[in-house]
Amino acid sequence: MKKLLYICVFSFGISTSAQTALYNSGNIRIHEEGQLGFHTNLINDSAFDQNLGLAGFYGFTPLTVSGAFIPLFFDVELANDNGVLLQVGLDNANNTNFISGDFLTPRNQTDITYTFLPDAFYVGEGNFSKVNGYAEFISQQNVTFPIGDAQQLRPLILNSEGVNPSAKCAYFLENPNNPTSFDEGFDTENRPRDLGAISTVEFWRLVGNVSSTISISWNGRSNMAELTDDISTIIPMGWNKSTGRWESLGEGAALGDLDQGFVVSAPFIPDNYEIITFGTMGEPTDILDLDNYLITPNGDSLNDFLIIPELEQSPNNILRIYDRNGLKVFEQRNYVNEFNGFSNVDNMVIAREKGLPIGIYFYIVSMEDLNLDFQGFLYLSR
C-alpha cells in the first residue's frame, strides 16, 4: 500500500507540474504508514480528513494551505525554513514534528489556527520551528502552546481546572498601546493605582472559557529591567474586557532574574481578558488621598460641579452625599462630575427643585474596582 501511494502521488504530481499548487477536490487520501510530501501549495476544496500516515511540508520555498476545507492529518512534519502560511487552518490528530520553519497564521483572525485534536501532541519545537500565530488545543486540560514570533519560541503554559472544549493562544511582539494586529490599543496607563508599570514590549492573547492558571516567561528581549529592579514585584496582568482596563491576574510566584524567569497566575477565566502581559505591583506608599471641595453652582463655570479627578482611575465607583444630619441627598454609580447642588434621591429633601440648602455636606466614595473607600466634606454655596 505504501509503494502504491507513492506511485499515485508521483503521477498526480507530474500531471499538475504546470500548476503552482496541489489542488484537492476529493480524490486524495493518505493510508496507514503512507507518506505525502508537500513541496508546493495545497488548495483544499474538498474533505481531506480520512488520513493516516505522514503529511510533510518540505523545501525552501514558502508554502500556503488554502481552500474551502480544513485538512486533517494524522502525523505532520515541518521541514521548510520559510514556513507554511495557513489561510484556512490545519488539524493534527496525532503528532507534529517541528524540524525547521514555522506554521504561520494571521494574527488578526483567531478562527484560523494550527489545531491539536484531543490526542495530539508535538515534539521538536524551538526558536527555529513553532507556530507563529494561533495554536489551538481541543478537549485537553493542561497544555503548553508552542507559539512565538519569527525569531523566538514564546510559549504559554495553561493549567485548567477542567478539560477545555477549545483553548487557543498567540504571542505578539508588539506594544499593547498601539498593536499592529488589533484595531484598538490597550492603554498601559489605564490601571488601578495600586499597580505599577505594564510591559510595552510583548503580550499574549489567550482564548478559553475554563478557569485556569497560566505561566508566562521572559528573556533578555522582554527588557524587564524597564519595569522593575525587583523580580518579586512581577505579576501577570490582563486587559479586562468588561471594565476596559488592566488588572492583576494574581500575585503568582515569580522566579528567575531580570534576564530570564517566569511568573504563575492565580486562577482566572481567559475569555474575560483581551490580552495578557507582565506588570508589577505598585509601591506600598501609593495611597490615594481625596480633598475637601467647594461647590458654587451659580452658572459662572467655576466650581459649578463636584469634580473628583481621581475617579478617572476607578470607573466602577459609587458616590454618596449626605447632609449634616445624615440624610442621603445624592447617590450616583460610576460618577462622572454630575453633582451640581441638586438632590437625585427620593427622600425628604425640601424644595428639591430649588437645589440643596447652603452648608456643609459629607461625601463617601467607594472605588469598587480598587477596593478602596474615602470620605470627606464639601461646602455648598450659591
MARBALUM-653680 format. One record per residue (C-alpha): residue number from 1; residue in three letters; x, y, z. Coordinates in steps of 0.02 Angstrom, whole numbers, plus 50000, padded with zeros to 5 digits. Layout:
BEGIN
<r seq="NUM" type="ala" xx="X" yy="Y" zz="Z"/>
...
This chain:
BEGIN
<r seq="1" type="met" xx="50000" yy="50000" zz="50000"/>
<r seq="2" type="lys" xx="50143" yy="50119" zz="50043"/>
<r seq="3" type="lys" xx="50226" yy="50090" zz="49874"/>
<r seq="4" type="leu" xx="50061" yy="50112" zz="49782"/>
<r seq="5" type="leu" xx="50032" yy="50279" zz="49870"/>
<r seq="6" type="tyr" xx="50200" yy="50345" zz="49814"/>
<r seq="7" type="ile" xx="50159" yy="50298" zz="49634"/>
<r seq="8" type="cys" xx="49988" yy="50382" zz="49639"/>
<r seq="9" type="val" xx="50054" yy="50542" zz="49713"/>
<r seq="10" type="phe" xx="50204" yy="50545" zz="49596"/>
<r seq="11" type="ser" xx="50090" yy="50526" zz="49445"/>
<r seq="12" type="phe" xx="49974" yy="50660" zz="49509"/>
<r seq="13" type="gly" xx="50123" yy="50774" zz="49534"/>
<r seq="14" type="ile" xx="50176" yy="50752" zz="49353"/>
<r seq="15" type="ser" xx="50002" yy="50788" zz="49287"/>
<r seq="16" type="thr" xx="49997" yy="50951" zz="49385"/>
<r seq="17" type="ser" xx="50178" yy="51004" zz="49361"/>
<r seq="18" type="ala" xx="50125" yy="51162" zz="49269"/>
<r seq="19" type="gln" xx="50020" yy="51218" zz="49418"/>
<r seq="20" type="thr" xx="50082" yy="51314" zz="49569"/>
<r seq="21" type="ala" xx="49980" yy="51211" zz="49693"/>
<r seq="22" type="leu" xx="49915" yy="51038" zz="49731"/>
<r seq="23" type="tyr" xx="49727" yy="51050" zz="49711"/>
<r seq="24" type="asn" xx="49620" yy="50929" zz="49811"/>
<r seq="25" type="ser" xx="49442" yy="50906" zz="49750"/>
<r seq="26" type="gly" xx="49412" yy="50746" zz="49847"/>
<r seq="27" type="asn" xx="49523" yy="50612" zz="49770"/>
<r seq="28" type="ile" xx="49670" yy="50608" zz="49892"/>
<r seq="29" type="arg" xx="49692" yy="50504" zz="50049"/>
<r seq="30" type="ile" xx="49846" yy="50455" zz="50150"/>
<r seq="31" type="his" xx="49832" yy="50274" zz="50204"/>
<r seq="32" type="glu" xx="49911" yy="50195" zz="50358"/>
<r seq="33" type="glu" xx="50101" yy="50207" zz="50351"/>
<r seq="34" type="gly" xx="50085" yy="50312" zz="50194"/>
<r seq="35" type="gln" xx="50186" yy="50471" zz="50168"/>
<r seq="36" type="leu" xx="50140" yy="50626" zz="50069"/>
<r seq="37" type="gly" xx="50267" yy="50765" zz="50049"/>
<r seq="38" type="phe" xx="50213" yy="50940" zz="50002"/>
<r seq="39" type="his" xx="50340" yy="51042" zz="49904"/>
<r seq="40" type="thr" xx="50205" yy="51156" zz="49833"/>
<r seq="41" type="asn" xx="50049" yy="51246" zz="49896"/>
<r seq="42" type="leu" xx="49893" yy="51150" zz="49946"/>
<r seq="43" type="ile" xx="49721" yy="51210" zz="49889"/>
<r seq="44" type="asn" xx="49598" yy="51103" zz="49986"/>
<r seq="45" type="asp" xx="49423" yy="51121" zz="49914"/>
<r seq="46" type="ser" xx="49353" yy="50955" zz="49974"/>
<r seq="47" type="ala" xx="49352" yy="50847" zz="50130"/>
<r seq="48" type="phe" xx="49530" yy="50790" zz="50165"/>
<r seq="49" type="asp" xx="49507" yy="50710" zz="50336"/>
<r seq="50" type="gln" xx="49518" yy="50520" zz="50316"/>
<r seq="51" type="asn" xx="49706" yy="50520" zz="50330"/>
<r seq="52" type="leu" xx="49832" yy="50410" zz="50418"/>
<r seq="53" type="gly" xx="50019" yy="50407" zz="50395"/>
<r seq="54" type="leu" xx="50125" yy="50562" zz="50375"/>
<r seq="55" type="ala" xx="50100" yy="50729" zz="50287"/>
<r seq="56" type="gly" xx="50261" yy="50828" zz="50272"/>
<r seq="57" type="phe" xx="50296" yy="51005" zz="50217"/>
<r seq="58" type="tyr" xx="50470" yy="51020" zz="50143"/>
<r seq="59" type="gly" xx="50585" yy="51126" zz="50038"/>
<r seq="60" type="phe" xx="50644" yy="51306" zz="50042"/>
<r seq="61" type="thr" xx="50500" yy="51394" zz="49954"/>
<r seq="62" type="pro" xx="50364" yy="51471" zz="50065"/>
<r seq="63" type="leu" xx="50207" yy="51363" zz="50056"/>
<r seq="64" type="thr" xx="50023" yy="51402" zz="50080"/>
<r seq="65" type="val" xx="49874" yy="51299" zz="50135"/>
<r seq="66" type="ser" xx="49710" yy="51372" zz="50074"/>
<r seq="67" type="gly" xx="49539" yy="51320" zz="50010"/>
<r seq="68" type="ala" xx="49363" yy="51292" zz="50073"/>
<r seq="69" type="phe" xx="49401" yy="51147" zz="50192"/>
<r seq="70" type="ile" xx="49522" yy="51124" zz="50336"/>
<r seq="71" type="pro" xx="49635" yy="50972" zz="50304"/>
<r seq="72" type="leu" xx="49653" yy="50845" zz="50443"/>
<r seq="73" type="phe" xx="49819" yy="50750" zz="50450"/>
<r seq="74" type="phe" xx="49870" yy="50610" zz="50568"/>
<r seq="75" type="asp" xx="50057" yy="50643" zz="50582"/>
<r seq="76" type="val" xx="50132" yy="50807" zz="50522"/>
<r seq="77" type="glu" xx="50314" yy="50851" zz="50490"/>
<r seq="78" type="leu" xx="50378" yy="51027" zz="50454"/>
<r seq="79" type="ala" xx="50548" yy="51049" zz="50373"/>
<r seq="80" type="asn" xx="50534" yy="51208" zz="50271"/>
<r seq="81" type="asp" xx="50644" yy="51352" zz="50326"/>
<r seq="82" type="asn" xx="50525" yy="51481" zz="50252"/>
<r seq="83" type="gly" xx="50372" yy="51407" zz="50334"/>
<r seq="84" type="val" xx="50192" yy="51366" zz="50289"/>
<r seq="85" type="leu" xx="50058" yy="51502" zz="50289"/>
<r seq="86" type="leu" xx="49889" yy="51437" zz="50344"/>
<r seq="87" type="gln" xx="49748" yy="51531" zz="50261"/>
<r seq="88" type="val" xx="49618" yy="51402" zz="50310"/>
<r seq="89" type="gly" xx="49692" yy="51315" zz="50462"/>
<r seq="90" type="leu" xx="49759" yy="51140" zz="50486"/>
<r seq="91" type="asp" xx="49708" yy="50999" zz="50605"/>
<r seq="92" type="asn" xx="49827" yy="50871" zz="50679"/>
<r seq="93" type="ala" xx="49761" yy="50708" zz="50754"/>
<r seq="94" type="asn" xx="49921" yy="50630" zz="50820"/>
<r seq="95" type="asn" xx="50097" yy="50701" zz="50813"/>
<r seq="96" type="thr" xx="50176" yy="50860" zz="50745"/>
<r seq="97" type="asn" xx="50364" yy="50854" zz="50719"/>
<r seq="98" type="phe" xx="50439" yy="51028" zz="50713"/>
<r seq="99" type="ile" xx="50607" yy="51023" zz="50623"/>
<r seq="100" type="ser" xx="50629" yy="51191" zz="50539"/>
<r seq="101" type="gly" xx="50516" yy="51334" zz="50489"/>
<r seq="102" type="asp" xx="50351" yy="51395" zz="50562"/>
<r seq="103" type="phe" xx="50168" yy="51366" zz="50534"/>
<r seq="104" type="leu" xx="50103" yy="51544" zz="50515"/>
<r seq="105" type="thr" xx="49926" yy="51604" zz="50545"/>
<r seq="106" type="pro" xx="49852" yy="51780" zz="50528"/>
<r seq="107" type="arg" xx="49859" yy="51864" zz="50698"/>
<r seq="108" type="asn" xx="49702" yy="51964" zz="50663"/>
<r seq="109" type="gln" xx="49598" yy="51806" zz="50633"/>
<r seq="110" type="thr" xx="49575" yy="51694" zz="50784"/>
<r seq="111" type="asp" xx="49473" yy="51568" zz="50683"/>
<r seq="112" type="ile" xx="49625" yy="51514" zz="50581"/>
<r seq="113" type="thr" xx="49733" yy="51404" zz="50691"/>
<r seq="114" type="tyr" xx="49853" yy="51259" zz="50691"/>
<r seq="115" type="thr" xx="49744" yy="51140" zz="50792"/>
<r seq="116" type="phe" xx="49793" yy="50994" zz="50902"/>
<r seq="117" type="leu" xx="49646" yy="50875" zz="50919"/>
<r seq="118" type="pro" xx="49609" yy="50780" zz="51082"/>
<r seq="119" type="asp" xx="49752" yy="50655" zz="51074"/>
<r seq="120" type="ala" xx="49876" yy="50761" zz="50976"/>
<r seq="121" type="phe" xx="50048" yy="50812" zz="51038"/>
<r seq="122" type="tyr" xx="50208" yy="50886" zz="50966"/>
<r seq="123" type="val" xx="50397" yy="50871" zz="50976"/>
<r seq="124" type="gly" xx="50546" yy="50973" zz="50918"/>
<r seq="125" type="glu" xx="50479" yy="51148" zz="50947"/>
<r seq="126" type="gly" xx="50605" yy="51288" zz="50966"/>
<r seq="127" type="asn" xx="50658" yy="51458" zz="50904"/>
<r seq="128" type="phe" xx="50676" yy="51390" zz="50727"/>
<r seq="129" type="ser" xx="50513" yy="51292" zz="50717"/>
<r seq="130" type="lys" xx="50346" yy="51326" zz="50802"/>
<r seq="131" type="val" xx="50175" yy="51404" zz="50772"/>
<r seq="132" type="asn" xx="50198" yy="51587" zz="50726"/>
<r seq="133" type="gly" xx="50018" yy="51639" zz="50761"/>
<r seq="134" type="tyr" xx="49873" yy="51546" zz="50841"/>
<r seq="135" type="ala" xx="49888" yy="51369" zz="50906"/>
<r seq="136" type="glu" xx="49732" yy="51282" zz="50970"/>
<r seq="137" type="phe" xx="49703" yy="51129" zz="51079"/>
<r seq="138" type="ile" xx="49538" yy="51034" zz="51077"/>
<r seq="139" type="ser" xx="49475" yy="50938" zz="51231"/>
<r seq="140" type="gln" xx="49638" yy="50948" zz="51326"/>
<r seq="141" type="gln" xx="49663" yy="51010" zz="51505"/>
<r seq="142" type="asn" xx="49846" yy="51052" zz="51530"/>
<r seq="143" type="val" xx="49943" yy="51113" zz="51379"/>
<r seq="144" type="thr" xx="50094" yy="51212" zz="51328"/>
<r seq="145" type="phe" xx="50065" yy="51316" zz="51172"/>
<r seq="146" type="pro" xx="50214" yy="51300" zz="51051"/>
<r seq="147" type="ile" xx="50197" yy="51480" zz="50995"/>
<r seq="148" type="gly" xx="50308" yy="51629" zz="50962"/>
<r seq="149" type="asp" xx="50357" yy="51756" zz="50830"/>
<r seq="150" type="ala" xx="50478" yy="51744" zz="50684"/>
<r seq="151" type="gln" xx="50632" yy="51745" zz="50798"/>
<r seq="152" type="gln" xx="50586" yy="51658" zz="50960"/>
<r seq="153" type="leu" xx="50480" yy="51524" zz="51041"/>
<r seq="154" type="arg" xx="50373" yy="51612" zz="51173"/>
<r seq="155" type="pro" xx="50261" yy="51476" zz="51248"/>
<r seq="156" type="leu" xx="50116" yy="51499" zz="51369"/>
<r seq="157" type="ile" xx="50080" yy="51356" zz="51490"/>
<r seq="158" type="leu" xx="49896" yy="51329" zz="51528"/>
<r seq="159" type="asn" xx="49838" yy="51225" zz="51677"/>
<r seq="160" type="ser" xx="49648" yy="51217" zz="51684"/>
<r seq="161" type="glu" xx="49527" yy="51158" zz="51817"/>
<r seq="162" type="gly" xx="49439" yy="51052" zz="51687"/>
<r seq="163" type="val" xx="49451" yy="50997" zz="51506"/>
<r seq="164" type="asn" xx="49448" yy="51143" zz="51383"/>
<r seq="165" type="pro" xx="49324" yy="51119" zz="51240"/>
<r seq="166" type="ser" xx="49441" yy="51237" zz="51148"/>
<r seq="167" type="ala" xx="49590" yy="51339" zz="51203"/>
<r seq="168" type="lys" xx="49693" yy="51444" zz="51084"/>
<r seq="169" type="cys" xx="49836" yy="51565" zz="51104"/>
<r seq="170" type="ala" xx="49956" yy="51676" zz="51006"/>
<r seq="171" type="tyr" xx="50108" yy="51779" zz="51053"/>
<r seq="172" type="phe" xx="50135" yy="51960" zz="50998"/>
<r seq="173" type="leu" xx="50299" yy="52054" zz="50998"/>
<r seq="174" type="glu" xx="50202" yy="52218" zz="50995"/>
<r seq="175" type="asn" xx="50170" yy="52367" zz="51106"/>
<r seq="176" type="pro" xx="49996" yy="52344" zz="51182"/>
<r seq="177" type="asn" xx="49969" yy="52533" zz="51175"/>
<r seq="178" type="asn" xx="49965" yy="52530" zz="50984"/>
<r seq="179" type="pro" xx="49972" yy="52349" zz="50922"/>
<r seq="180" type="thr" xx="49976" yy="52320" zz="50736"/>
<r seq="181" type="ser" xx="49869" yy="52162" zz="50749"/>
<r seq="182" type="phe" xx="49720" yy="52245" zz="50834"/>
<r seq="183" type="asp" xx="49603" yy="52386" zz="50786"/>
<r seq="184" type="glu" xx="49619" yy="52465" zz="50958"/>
<r seq="185" type="gly" xx="49754" yy="52490" zz="51087"/>
<r seq="186" type="phe" xx="49764" yy="52439" zz="51269"/>
<r seq="187" type="asp" xx="49823" yy="52591" zz="51366"/>
<r seq="188" type="thr" xx="49955" yy="52534" zz="51491"/>
<r seq="189" type="glu" xx="49919" yy="52687" zz="51598"/>
<r seq="190" type="asn" xx="49738" yy="52633" zz="51619"/>
<r seq="191" type="arg" xx="49760" yy="52529" zz="51776"/>
<r seq="192" type="pro" xx="49718" yy="52536" zz="51962"/>
<r seq="193" type="arg" xx="49830" yy="52649" zz="52064"/>
<r seq="194" type="asp" xx="49892" yy="52504" zz="52169"/>
<r seq="195" type="leu" xx="49975" yy="52425" zz="52018"/>
<r seq="196" type="gly" xx="50141" yy="52476" zz="51942"/>
<r seq="197" type="ala" xx="50209" yy="52479" zz="51765"/>
<r seq="198" type="ile" xx="50149" yy="52365" zz="51624"/>
<r seq="199" type="ser" xx="50258" yy="52294" zz="51486"/>
<r seq="200" type="thr" xx="50257" yy="52386" zz="51320"/>
<r seq="201" type="val" xx="50362" yy="52251" zz="51234"/>
<r seq="202" type="glu" xx="50254" yy="52097" zz="51214"/>
<r seq="203" type="phe" xx="50091" yy="52011" zz="51257"/>
<r seq="204" type="trp" xx="49990" yy="51852" zz="51231"/>
<r seq="205" type="arg" xx="49810" yy="51826" zz="51181"/>
<r seq="206" type="leu" xx="49728" yy="51676" zz="51263"/>
<r seq="207" type="val" xx="49552" yy="51613" zz="51221"/>
<r seq="208" type="gly" xx="49461" yy="51489" zz="51332"/>
<r seq="209" type="asn" xx="49313" yy="51477" zz="51450"/>
<r seq="210" type="val" xx="49379" yy="51361" zz="51587"/>
<r seq="211" type="ser" xx="49454" yy="51432" zz="51746"/>
<r seq="212" type="ser" xx="49642" yy="51411" zz="51731"/>
<r seq="213" type="thr" xx="49813" yy="51467" zz="51788"/>
<r seq="214" type="ile" xx="49949" yy="51515" zz="51666"/>
<r seq="215" type="ser" xx="50137" yy="51526" zz="51666"/>
<r seq="216" type="ile" xx="50225" yy="51652" zz="51554"/>
<r seq="217" type="ser" xx="50412" yy="51678" zz="51542"/>
<r seq="218" type="trp" xx="50527" yy="51822" zz="51499"/>
<r seq="219" type="asn" xx="50700" yy="51833" zz="51424"/>
<r seq="220" type="gly" xx="50825" yy="51968" zz="51378"/>
<r seq="221" type="arg" xx="50715" yy="52034" zz="51238"/>
<r seq="222" type="ser" xx="50575" yy="52065" zz="51363"/>
<r seq="223" type="asn" xx="50675" yy="52209" zz="51439"/>
<r seq="224" type="met" xx="50610" yy="52177" zz="51614"/>
<r seq="225" type="ala" xx="50735" yy="52300" zz="51687"/>
<r seq="226" type="glu" xx="50625" yy="52438" zz="51616"/>
<r seq="227" type="leu" xx="50483" yy="52375" zz="51726"/>
<r seq="228" type="thr" xx="50570" yy="52342" zz="51890"/>
<r seq="229" type="asp" xx="50733" yy="52303" zz="51978"/>
<r seq="230" type="asp" xx="50647" yy="52176" zz="52091"/>
<r seq="231" type="ile" xx="50575" yy="52019" zz="52011"/>
<r seq="232" type="ser" xx="50470" yy="51986" zz="52167"/>
<r seq="233" type="thr" xx="50355" yy="52128" zz="52109"/>
<r seq="234" type="ile" xx="50321" yy="52048" zz="51938"/>
<r seq="235" type="ile" xx="50142" yy="51988" zz="51912"/>
<r seq="236" type="pro" xx="50040" yy="51935" zz="51760"/>
<r seq="237" type="met" xx="49918" yy="52069" zz="51702"/>
<r seq="238" type="gly" xx="49762" yy="52058" zz="51593"/>
<r seq="239" type="trp" xx="49657" yy="52184" zz="51497"/>
<r seq="240" type="asn" xx="49482" yy="52157" zz="51566"/>
<r seq="241" type="lys" xx="49353" yy="52160" zz="51426"/>
<r seq="242" type="ser" xx="49209" yy="52220" zz="51535"/>
<r seq="243" type="thr" xx="49299" yy="52361" zz="51626"/>
<r seq="244" type="gly" xx="49414" yy="52411" zz="51482"/>
<r seq="245" type="arg" xx="49569" yy="52422" zz="51590"/>
<r seq="246" type="trp" xx="49716" yy="52321" zz="51655"/>
<r seq="247" type="glu" xx="49705" yy="52219" zz="51814"/>
<r seq="248" type="ser" xx="49812" yy="52094" zz="51908"/>
<r seq="249" type="leu" xx="49790" yy="51909" zz="51870"/>
<r seq="250" type="gly" xx="49853" yy="51864" zz="52041"/>
<r seq="251" type="glu" xx="50015" yy="51880" zz="52134"/>
<r seq="252" type="gly" xx="50093" yy="51719" zz="52071"/>
<r seq="253" type="ala" xx="50268" yy="51665" zz="52116"/>
<r seq="254" type="ala" xx="50397" yy="51748" zz="52002"/>
<r seq="255" type="leu" xx="50560" yy="51652" zz="51987"/>
<r seq="256" type="gly" xx="50724" yy="51691" zz="51899"/>
<r seq="257" type="asp" xx="50814" yy="51854" zz="51871"/>
<r seq="258" type="leu" xx="50788" yy="52007" zz="51761"/>
<r seq="259" type="asp" xx="50863" yy="51918" zz="51610"/>
<r seq="260" type="gln" xx="50763" yy="51758" zz="51621"/>
<r seq="261" type="gly" xx="50619" yy="51696" zz="51727"/>
<r seq="262" type="phe" xx="50434" yy="51657" zz="51736"/>
<r seq="263" type="val" xx="50279" yy="51700" zz="51835"/>
<r seq="264" type="val" xx="50123" yy="51600" zz="51876"/>
<r seq="265" type="ser" xx="49948" yy="51675" zz="51888"/>
<r seq="266" type="ala" xx="49803" yy="51644" zz="52004"/>
<r seq="267" type="pro" xx="49652" yy="51554" zz="51927"/>
<r seq="268" type="phe" xx="49552" yy="51660" zz="51804"/>
<r seq="269" type="ile" xx="49440" yy="51635" zz="51652"/>
<r seq="270" type="pro" xx="49538" yy="51681" zz="51495"/>
<r seq="271" type="asp" xx="49386" yy="51740" zz="51396"/>
<r seq="272" type="asn" xx="49364" yy="51883" zz="51520"/>
<r seq="273" type="tyr" xx="49527" yy="51960" zz="51459"/>
<r seq="274" type="glu" xx="49581" yy="52025" zz="51289"/>
<r seq="275" type="ile" xx="49769" yy="52010" zz="51310"/>
<r seq="276" type="ile" xx="49896" yy="51961" zz="51444"/>
<r seq="277" type="thr" xx="50070" yy="52026" zz="51485"/>
<r seq="278" type="phe" xx="50188" yy="52067" zz="51628"/>
<r seq="279" type="gly" xx="50160" yy="52202" zz="51756"/>
<r seq="280" type="thr" xx="50219" yy="52249" zz="51929"/>
<r seq="281" type="met" xx="50141" yy="52280" zz="52097"/>
<r seq="282" type="gly" xx="50133" yy="52463" zz="52147"/>
<r seq="283" type="glu" xx="50233" yy="52539" zz="52287"/>
<r seq="284" type="pro" xx="50154" yy="52517" zz="52459"/>
<r seq="285" type="thr" xx="50158" yy="52706" zz="52484"/>
<r seq="286" type="asp" xx="50049" yy="52738" zz="52331"/>
<r seq="287" type="ile" xx="49894" yy="52787" zz="52431"/>
<r seq="288" type="leu" xx="49753" yy="52889" zz="52357"/>
<r seq="289" type="asp" xx="49704" yy="53045" zz="52454"/>
<r seq="290" type="leu" xx="49548" yy="53144" zz="52410"/>
<r seq="291" type="asp" xx="49518" yy="53327" zz="52451"/>
<r seq="292" type="asn" xx="49377" yy="53427" zz="52526"/>
<r seq="293" type="tyr" xx="49282" yy="53528" zz="52398"/>
<r seq="294" type="leu" xx="49191" yy="53693" zz="52369"/>
<r seq="295" type="ile" xx="49037" yy="53687" zz="52256"/>
<r seq="296" type="thr" xx="48962" yy="53852" zz="52192"/>
<r seq="297" type="pro" xx="48829" yy="53806" zz="52061"/>
<r seq="298" type="asn" xx="48790" yy="53984" zz="52003"/>
<r seq="299" type="gly" xx="48825" yy="53963" zz="51817"/>
<r seq="300" type="asp" xx="48993" yy="54052" zz="51811"/>
<r seq="301" type="ser" xx="49081" yy="53891" zz="51756"/>
<r seq="302" type="leu" xx="49186" yy="53893" zz="51915"/>
<r seq="303" type="asn" xx="49154" yy="53752" zz="52038"/>
<r seq="304" type="asp" xx="48981" yy="53726" zz="51966"/>
<r seq="305" type="phe" xx="49000" yy="53537" zz="51980"/>
<r seq="306" type="leu" xx="49086" yy="53420" zz="52101"/>
<r seq="307" type="ile" xx="49239" yy="53359" zz="52006"/>
<r seq="308" type="ile" xx="49346" yy="53220" zz="52080"/>
<r seq="309" type="pro" xx="49488" yy="53189" zz="51955"/>
<r seq="310" type="glu" xx="49546" yy="53031" zz="52046"/>
<r seq="311" type="leu" xx="49387" yy="52941" zz="51994"/>
<r seq="312" type="glu" xx="49458" yy="52928" zz="51819"/>
<r seq="313" type="gln" xx="49567" yy="52791" zz="51894"/>
<r seq="314" type="ser" xx="49412" yy="52697" zz="51954"/>
<r seq="315" type="pro" xx="49270" yy="52684" zz="51827"/>
<r seq="316" type="asn" xx="49175" yy="52567" zz="51945"/>
<r seq="317" type="asn" xx="49134" yy="52685" zz="52086"/>
<r seq="318" type="ile" xx="48989" yy="52747" zz="52192"/>
<r seq="319" type="leu" xx="48974" yy="52924" zz="52260"/>
<r seq="320" type="arg" xx="48854" yy="52959" zz="52405"/>
<r seq="321" type="ile" xx="48823" yy="53132" zz="52481"/>
<r seq="322" type="tyr" xx="48740" yy="53163" zz="52650"/>
<r seq="323" type="asp" xx="48687" yy="53320" zz="52741"/>
<r seq="324" type="arg" xx="48747" yy="53359" zz="52918"/>
<r seq="325" type="asn" xx="48602" yy="53260" zz="52991"/>
<r seq="326" type="gly" xx="48648" yy="53102" zz="52895"/>
<r seq="327" type="leu" xx="48510" yy="53115" zz="52765"/>
<r seq="328" type="lys" xx="48568" yy="53050" zz="52597"/>
<r seq="329" type="val" xx="48539" yy="53183" zz="52464"/>
<r seq="330" type="phe" xx="48635" yy="53114" zz="52315"/>
<r seq="331" type="glu" xx="48693" yy="52945" zz="52251"/>
<r seq="332" type="gln" xx="48773" yy="52904" zz="52084"/>
<r seq="333" type="arg" xx="48856" yy="52744" zz="52022"/>
<r seq="334" type="asn" xx="49002" yy="52770" zz="51903"/>
<r seq="335" type="tyr" xx="49006" yy="52954" zz="51947"/>
<r seq="336" type="val" xx="49071" yy="53074" zz="51814"/>
<r seq="337" type="asn" xx="49051" yy="53253" zz="51878"/>
<r seq="338" type="glu" xx="48860" yy="53257" zz="51887"/>
<r seq="339" type="phe" xx="48828" yy="53336" zz="52058"/>
<r seq="340" type="asn" xx="48785" yy="53522" zz="52046"/>
<r seq="341" type="gly" xx="48693" yy="53552" zz="52208"/>
<r seq="342" type="phe" xx="48531" yy="53458" zz="52170"/>
<r seq="343" type="ser" xx="48468" yy="53300" zz="52252"/>
<r seq="344" type="asn" xx="48434" yy="53146" zz="52147"/>
<r seq="345" type="val" xx="48364" yy="53027" zz="52279"/>
<r seq="346" type="asp" xx="48185" yy="53001" zz="52334"/>
<r seq="347" type="asn" xx="48183" yy="53054" zz="52515"/>
<r seq="348" type="met" xx="48130" yy="53201" zz="52624"/>
<r seq="349" type="val" xx="48229" yy="53339" zz="52536"/>
<r seq="350" type="ile" xx="48131" yy="53502" zz="52549"/>
<r seq="351" type="ala" xx="48110" yy="53617" zz="52397"/>
<r seq="352" type="arg" xx="48203" yy="53493" zz="52288"/>
<r seq="353" type="glu" xx="48178" yy="53598" zz="52131"/>
<r seq="354" type="lys" xx="48273" yy="53746" zz="52208"/>
<r seq="355" type="gly" xx="48426" yy="53645" zz="52248"/>
<r seq="356" type="leu" xx="48501" yy="53593" zz="52413"/>
<r seq="357" type="pro" xx="48525" yy="53722" zz="52551"/>
<r seq="358" type="ile" xx="48691" yy="53808" zz="52576"/>
<r seq="359" type="gly" xx="48802" yy="53721" zz="52701"/>
<r seq="360" type="ile" xx="48920" yy="53578" zz="52737"/>
<r seq="361" type="tyr" xx="48890" yy="53405" zz="52664"/>
<r seq="362" type="phe" xx="48985" yy="53243" zz="52684"/>
<r seq="363" type="tyr" xx="49031" yy="53125" zz="52543"/>
<r seq="364" type="ile" xx="49083" yy="52944" zz="52534"/>
<r seq="365" type="val" xx="49168" yy="52873" zz="52380"/>
<r seq="366" type="ser" xx="49179" yy="52683" zz="52356"/>
<r seq="367" type="met" xx="49303" yy="52632" zz="52221"/>
<r seq="368" type="glu" xx="49244" yy="52455" zz="52196"/>
<r seq="369" type="asp" xx="49374" yy="52402" zz="52067"/>
<r seq="370" type="leu" xx="49513" yy="52462" zz="52183"/>
<r seq="371" type="asn" xx="49431" yy="52401" zz="52343"/>
<r seq="372" type="leu" xx="49453" yy="52574" zz="52420"/>
<r seq="373" type="asp" xx="49335" yy="52690" zz="52516"/>
<r seq="374" type="phe" xx="49361" yy="52875" zz="52551"/>
<r seq="375" type="gln" xx="49261" yy="53009" zz="52640"/>
<r seq="376" type="gly" xx="49271" yy="53196" zz="52657"/>
<r seq="377" type="phe" xx="49163" yy="53351" zz="52658"/>
<r seq="378" type="leu" xx="49110" yy="53482" zz="52534"/>
<r seq="379" type="tyr" xx="49040" yy="53657" zz="52561"/>
<r seq="380" type="leu" xx="48893" yy="53705" zz="52452"/>
<r seq="381" type="ser" xx="48871" yy="53890" zz="52416"/>
<r seq="382" type="arg" xx="48771" yy="53989" zz="52288"/>
